[in-house]
Amino acid sequence: MLCDWLQRQGHHCDTALLADMPQAHEEVARFILQHRPDVVIYDVGMPYPSSWDLLEVIRASSPALQSQPFVITTPNKRKLELAVGQTSAVEIGGREEDLRRVSKAVEAARAALSTNM
């Protein structure tokens, strides 16, 4: 649904599902480096601590990924923050307003990227 929304907003999307990746930390890093997106949207779901830990491992796996812009989404920001502390994650539940917030976060990340170049 999020990919469809972003494509309607003029963005190109490539998707990967962690459930399809037995060696997720290696395969996700490889996927990102192969596709070279402007922004990665990473959804932190249950179990929140291990999903968050995987994000940190992915970002640390390559110097290129340490500077890669990420927009973090989650279905339950309160539970995520109870597990890992304060975040800038965008809570999404499938409502159009949630999708607009993600789209704004993607645009902000892209703008910050072009400003830093």
N, C-alpha and C positions, 0 to 999 in steps of 0.2 A: 504494500500500500504506500509506504513512504517513497519507494523508488518511483512508482507511478506518479505520485504527486510531484516529486522533484523533476521528473521528465516533462510533465505538463508545464512546469515553471521554466523550462529551457535548459535543464541540466542533463548531462549524460551520466548514467548510473551503471556501475558494475557491482554485482552483489556476490557475497560469499556467506555461507552459513557455517558457523563453527561446528554444528552437529555433523556436518559432512566432512570434517577435517580431523582425522585421528591424531595428528601431530599439530594441533591448532597453532601453537605459538610459532612454529617454523612455517607452516603453510600460509597463515595469515600474513606474516611478514613478507613472504615470497610473493603472495598475491598483490599486496600493496606496492611492492617494489616493481613488479611486472607491469601493473596498470598505471602507476604514477598519477594518482588522482590529485586534484587540487586540495580536496578535503576528504577525510575519512569519517564516516558516521559509524560509530561503534555503540551498539546497544548493550548496556550492562543489565543483565537479567539475573534471575536466581540461579544458583546461589551467588548472591551479591559479592561476598569477599573473593571467591575464586574467579569470578568474571572480571572483577577489578584487578586482581593480581595478574590475570592473563593480559589485560590491557597494558599494564606496566612492563611485563616481560616483552611483549611485542614492541613497544616503543623503545625499549633498551636494546633490542636485538640488532640494531643497525644505526650507524650515525645518521643516515638519511631519515630514519623514522623518528629520531629524537626531535627533529625540526618539522616533521610532518604535522600540518594542522588536523586536529581531530575535533569533531562535534560529538559529545557523549550524550546518548539518550538512555532513558530508563523508564520502565513502566511504573515505578514507585520510588520517587526521589527520596521520600522520608525514610523508607527502609534502606535504601542504598546508603544514605548519609549516616544512619545509625550504625551501619556495618563498617563504613570506611572513612567517615568524617565528611566535612563540608566539601561539596563539589559544585561545579558549574553545569552539571548535567541538566538536560532539558527533559522534563517529564512528558511522555507521550502516551496517549490512550486511544488514539485513532480518531479523535475529533479533528475537525478542520482547523480549529485554532491551534492545536498541538502541531499540526503539520506546518502551519504558517510560522510558528516559533522555530521549528527546525530549519525551515527555509531561510529565515532571517539569520539564524546562527551560521548556516553555511555561507551566506553572503558576507557576513561579518568576517568569518575566517578567511574567505577568499580575498576580501579587501585588505585584511591585515597582511596576508601573504604578499600581495602585490606592493604594499607599502614597504615591506622589509626587503624587497629585491633591489 
